[in-house]
Amino acid sequence: GFVAEKIEDLGEDLFTIDQTEEDLKDAEERAPIVTVMGHVDHGKTSLLDYIRETSVASGESGGITQHIGAYKVKYNDRELTFLDTPGHEAFTAMRARGAQVTDIVILVVAADDAVMPQTIEAISHTKAAGVPMVVAINKIDKPGADPEKVRRSLSENDVLVETWGGKVQDIEISALNGDGIDKLMEGLLLETDVLELKANYKCPAKGSVVDSRLDKGLGPVGTVLIQHGILKIGDPFICGVYQGKVRSISNENGQRLKKAGPSDAVQIQGFDHVPQAADLFAVVEDEKQIKRISGERQRIKREIEHKKISFSLDQMSSLIKEGAVKNLPIIIKGDVDGSVEALAESLEKIKTSEVGIKVVHKNVGMVTESDVLLAEASKAVIIGFHVQVNSNARLQANQAGVDIRTYNVIYQAVEELTLALEGMLEPEKVENSLGKAEVLTQFKIPKIGFIAGCKVLEGLIIRNGKARIMREGELLEEGLINSLKRHKDDIKEVKEGLECGIGVEGIK
C-alpha cells in the first residue's frame, strides 16, 4: 500500500558549474583561463617561467612537472590565468582535467622535435572539451629547428594552422630568450575577445579543485579555480562529500587575500579532509543545509567503498609465475591528489596476458598504520609517491610482512610493477641473524679440519646454516656449518647458554 518515491541527489543543483540565463543577466567580463599543454620537455614550464619571470622547472624531479600549477599574469592591463599541466604521459588524467576547466589551450610543440604522442593526446583533449587552441612553436632559436615540419605534422593530425590557411593561430616563440612571447600574449587576448568570457560576480562562489595536498603545518589545502561568484574568508562551503569553512585564501605566491573572484586560482585552507582534484566546490549560505547534504553524500560514499572491498612484490612475482594470482592489489599514497590519480591511472593500464593491477585504496598523505592494516588485510603492496613512511607504520609493516615501496619519479614505479607482473623481479635477499656463539677453544681433527669449541651467547646455532667467523669486528672466514656436535653426538641445533663444537666448511 506504499508508493515508492525517487529521492533526488541532495545538493545536485550546487554541483553544476553551468550558468543559467538568470546568472548571465548580472554577468561581467572575466579573465581567460589558459591551459598550457604539449609533450614532455617541449618547454611548457619554461614558457610560463618567462611569462611570470620565475623558475619552476629547476625544482621539479628530473626537470619534469609533477603537479598542476596555477598562476595569474597581467599583460597590457588585462589579466590571464595560466594552468601548467605536466607533460609526462602518465599525467593524462591531470591534463584531461586541465582541459575541462579551461577557455583557451596553448599547445606547445618543439620546433626541433615536431608532434609527439602526448602532443596528439593534448589535441584530443582540447577537441573533446571544445576549446580554442593556439599553437606555440617553441625552441626556434635551436639549431635544427624546422617550424614547417611542425606545421606539416599538425596538419596530419587535423590541426590546420593559419600560416597554412587554417583557423588555428600558430606563433613561433623561444621560451629561452623571449622571442615571439608578446605575439603569443596578443594572440591569447584576441581569442579572449572572440569568446566574450563573462561570469556572475554576485552569486555564491563555485569552482573546481585543480589540486590538493596535506600540508604539515596548514592541514588539508586545495587549489581552487573560481568559476563564478566571489569567495570570501569565513564562507561555509561543500566540496565533494565534505563540508568546510574558508579560513584563508592565498595566491600562488603565498600572499593572503581577502576575497577571490571568477578566473582566480587560489589556495584555500578550511577543508575538513583533503579534497580530490576535479571535485566541485560550492559556497552554501545555509549551514544546516550543508551538514545535511554532506552527511548524506558521505553515507553514500561509505556504502560504495564498503562494497569494494601482506605481500611483497617478490612473492607476488613468484605467485604470478605459478599462475596462482590474477590481480596485483596496490595501495597508493602521494603528496598531492593529482599525482595519486595519475599514478593510479598509469598503473591500472599495466596489464600482461594473465594479470593486471587493482588499486585497493589511494589517498593523499604519508603512509600510516591504517594503510598497513589495509594492505595486510587485502594482501596489497603499498606505493608511496613523494611521501615519507610513518615510523610506526614502517615497524608495523615489518612485523606484518607488508611491502612498502617509495618513489620520486613515476617511471620507476611503473617499471618495477611491470616487472613484477611479468614475474621477472630478481628475488630480494634478506639476511636474518639466528644466533651468536663465542669460540672458547679449538681442536684439529684429521681429515675434517678445525672444530671450534663454542658457547652459544644468543639465539640458536643450526647445522647447515651459514656462519661468519669474526675477530674484533673483522671478517675472517665465511661458510656453511657442516658439523655441529654436543658431547660427541651430532645434533641439528644448539640453544642459548649451551656449549658445542662447530665445524665450518672450508676451514682446514
URGILIN-V720927 format. One record per residue. N is the residue number from 1. SS is DSSP state (A for helix, B for strand, O for the rest). BURIAL is # if it has 9 or more other C-alpha atoms within 8 Angstrom, else .. Layout:
<<N | SS | BURIAL> <N | SS | BURIAL>>
//
This chain:
<<1 | O | .> <2 | O | .> <3 | O | .> <4 | O | .> <5 | O | .> <6 | O | .> <7 | O | .> <8 | O | .> <9 | O | .> <10 | O | .> <11 | O | .> <12 | A | .> <13 | A | .> <14 | A | .> <15 | A | #> <16 | O | .> <17 | O | .> <18 | O | .> <19 | O | .> <20 | O | .> <21 | A | .> <22 | A | .> <23 | A | #> <24 | A | #> <25 | A | .> <26 | O | #> <27 | B | #> <28 | B | .> <29 | B | .> <30 | O | #> <31 | O | #> <32 | B | #> <33 | B | #> <34 | B | #> <35 | B | #> <36 | B | #> <37 | B | #> <38 | B | #> <39 | O | #> <40 | O | #> <41 | O | .> <42 | O | #> <43 | O | #> <44 | A | #> <45 | A | #> <46 | A | #> <47 | A | #> <48 | A | #> <49 | A | #> <50 | A | #> <51 | A | .> <52 | A | .> <53 | O | .> <54 | O | .> <55 | O | .> <56 | O | #> <57 | A | #> <58 | A | .> <59 | A | .> <60 | O | #> <61 | A | #> <62 | A | .> <63 | A | .> <64 | O | #> <65 | O | #> <66 | O | .> <67 | O | #> <68 | O | #> <69 | B | .> <70 | B | #> <71 | B | #> <72 | B | #> <73 | B | #> <74 | B | .> <75 | B | .> <76 | O | .> <77 | O | .> <78 | B | .> <79 | B | #> <80 | B | #> <81 | B | #> <82 | B | #> <83 | B | #> <84 | B | #> <85 | O | #> <86 | O | #> <87 | O | #> <88 | O | #> <89 | A | .> <90 | A | #> <91 | A | #> <92 | A | #> <93 | A | #> <94 | A | #> <95 | A | #> <96 | A | #> <97 | A | #> <98 | A | #> <99 | A | #> <100 | A | .> <101 | O | .> <102 | O | #> <103 | O | #> <104 | B | #> <105 | B | #> <106 | B | #> <107 | B | #> <108 | B | #> <109 | B | #> <110 | B | #> <111 | O | #> <112 | O | #> <113 | O | #> <114 | O | #> <115 | O | #> <116 | O | .> <117 | A | .> <118 | A | #> <119 | A | #> <120 | A | #> <121 | A | #> <122 | A | #> <123 | A | #> <124 | A | .> <125 | A | #> <126 | A | #> <127 | A | .> <128 | A | .> <129 | A | .> <130 | O | .> <131 | O | #> <132 | B | #> <133 | B | #> <134 | B | #> <135 | B | #> <136 | B | #> <137 | B | #> <138 | B | #> <139 | O | #> <140 | O | #> <141 | O | .> <142 | O | .> <143 | O | .> <144 | O | .> <145 | O | #> <146 | O | #> <147 | A | #> <148 | A | .> <149 | A | #> <150 | A | #> <151 | A | #> <152 | A | .> <153 | A | #> <154 | A | #> <155 | A | #> <156 | A | .> <157 | O | .> <158 | O | .> <159 | O | #> <160 | O | #> <161 | B | #> <162 | A | #> <163 | A | .> <164 | A | .> <165 | O | .> <166 | O | #> <167 | O | .> <168 | B | #> <169 | B | #> <170 | B | #> <171 | B | #> <172 | B | #> <173 | O | #> <174 | O | #> <175 | O | #> <176 | O | .> <177 | O | .> <178 | O | #> <179 | O | #> <180 | O | #> <181 | A | #> <182 | A | .> <183 | A | .> <184 | A | #> <185 | A | #> <186 | A | .> <187 | A | #> <188 | A | #> <189 | A | .> <190 | A | .> <191 | A | #> <192 | A | #> <193 | A | .> <194 | A | .> <195 | A | .> <196 | O | .> <197 | O | #> <198 | B | #> <199 | B | #> <200 | B | #> <201 | O | #> <202 | O | .> <203 | O | #> <204 | B | #> <205 | O | #> <206 | B | #> <207 | B | #> <208 | B | #> <209 | B | #> <210 | B | #> <211 | B | #> <212 | B | #> <213 | B | #> <214 | B | #> <215 | B | .> <216 | O | .> <217 | O | .> <218 | O | .> <219 | B | .> <220 | B | #> <221 | B | #> <222 | B | #> <223 | B | #> <224 | B | #> <225 | B | #> <226 | B | #> <227 | B | #> <228 | B | #> <229 | O | #> <230 | B | #> <231 | B | #> <232 | B | #> <233 | O | #> <234 | O | .> <235 | O | #> <236 | B | #> <237 | B | #> <238 | B | #> <239 | B | #> <240 | O | #> <241 | O | #> <242 | B | #> <243 | B | #> <244 | B | #> <245 | B | #> <246 | B | #> <247 | B | #> <248 | B | #> <249 | B | #> <250 | B | #> <251 | O | #> <252 | O | #> <253 | O | .> <254 | O | .> <255 | O | .> <256 | B | .> <257 | B | #> <258 | O | .> <259 | B | #> <260 | B | #> <261 | O | #> <262 | O | #> <263 | O | #> <264 | O | #> <265 | B | #> <266 | B | #> <267 | B | #> <268 | B | #> <269 | B | #> <270 | B | #> <271 | B | #> <272 | O | .> <273 | O | .> <274 | O | #> <275 | O | #> <276 | O | #> <277 | O | #> <278 | O | #> <279 | O | #> <280 | B | #> <281 | B | #> <282 | B | #> <283 | B | #> <284 | O | #> <285 | O | .> <286 | O | .> <287 | A | .> <288 | A | .> <289 | A | .> <290 | A | #> <291 | A | #> <292 | A | .> <293 | A | #> <294 | A | #> <295 | A | #> <296 | A | #> <297 | A | #> <298 | A | #> <299 | A | .> <300 | A | .> <301 | A | #> <302 | A | .> <303 | A | .> <304 | A | .> <305 | A | .> <306 | A | .> <307 | A | .> <308 | A | .> <309 | O | .> <310 | O | #> <311 | O | #> <312 | O | #> <313 | A | #> <314 | A | #> <315 | A | .> <316 | A | #> <317 | A | #> <318 | A | #> <319 | A | #> <320 | A | #> <321 | A | #> <322 | A | .> <323 | O | .> <324 | O | .> <325 | O | #> <326 | O | #> <327 | B | .> <328 | B | #> <329 | B | #> <330 | B | #> <331 | B | #> <332 | B | #> <333 | B | #> <334 | B | #> <335 | O | #> <336 | B | #> <337 | A | #> <338 | A | #> <339 | A | #> <340 | A | #> <341 | A | #> <342 | A | #> <343 | A | #> <344 | A | #> <345 | A | #> <346 | A | #> <347 | A | #> <348 | A | #> <349 | A | .> <350 | O | #> <351 | B | #> <352 | O | .> <353 | O | .> <354 | O | .> <355 | O | #> <356 | B | #> <357 | B | #> <358 | B | #> <359 | B | #> <360 | B | #> <361 | B | .> <362 | B | #> <363 | B | #> <364 | B | #> <365 | O | #> <366 | O | #> <367 | B | #> <368 | O | #> <369 | A | #> <370 | A | .> <371 | A | #> <372 | A | #> <373 | A | .> <374 | A | #> <375 | A | #> <376 | A | #> <377 | A | .> <378 | A | #> <379 | O | #> <380 | O | #> <381 | B | #> <382 | B | #> <383 | B | #> <384 | B | #> <385 | B | #> <386 | O | #> <387 | O | #> <388 | O | .> <389 | B | #> <390 | O | #> <391 | A | .> <392 | A | .> <393 | A | #> <394 | A | #> <395 | A | .> <396 | A | #> <397 | A | #> <398 | A | .> <399 | A | .> <400 | A | .> <401 | O | #> <402 | O | #> <403 | O | #> <404 | B | #> <405 | B | .> <406 | B | #> <407 | B | #> <408 | O | .> <409 | O | #> <410 | A | #> <411 | A | .> <412 | A | .> <413 | A | #> <414 | A | #> <415 | A | .> <416 | A | #> <417 | A | #> <418 | A | #> <419 | A | #> <420 | A | #> <421 | A | #> <422 | O | #> <423 | O | #> <424 | O | .> <425 | O | #> <426 | O | .> <427 | O | .> <428 | O | .> <429 | O | .> <430 | O | .> <431 | O | .> <432 | O | .> <433 | O | .> <434 | O | .> <435 | B | #> <436 | B | #> <437 | B | #> <438 | B | .> <439 | B | #> <440 | B | .> <441 | B | .> <442 | B | #> <443 | B | .> <444 | B | .> <445 | B | .> <446 | O | .> <447 | O | .> <448 | O | .> <449 | B | #> <450 | B | #> <451 | B | #> <452 | B | #> <453 | B | #> <454 | B | #> <455 | B | #> <456 | B | #> <457 | B | #> <458 | B | #> <459 | B | #> <460 | B | #> <461 | B | #> <462 | B | #> <463 | O | #> <464 | O | .> <465 | O | .> <466 | B | .> <467 | B | #> <468 | B | #> <469 | B | .> <470 | B | #> <471 | B | .> <472 | O | .> <473 | O | .> <474 | B | .> <475 | B | #> <476 | B | .> <477 | B | .> <478 | B | #> <479 | B | #> <480 | B | #> <481 | B | #> <482 | B | #> <483 | B | #> <484 | B | #> <485 | B | #> <486 | B | #> <487 | O | .> <488 | O | .> <489 | B | .> <490 | B | .> <491 | O | #> <492 | O | .> <493 | B | #> <494 | B | #> <495 | B | #> <496 | O | #> <497 | O | .> <498 | O | .> <499 | B | #> <500 | B | #> <501 | B | #> <502 | B | #> <503 | B | #> <504 | B | #> <505 | O | .> <506 | O | .> <507 | O | .> <508 | O | .>>
//
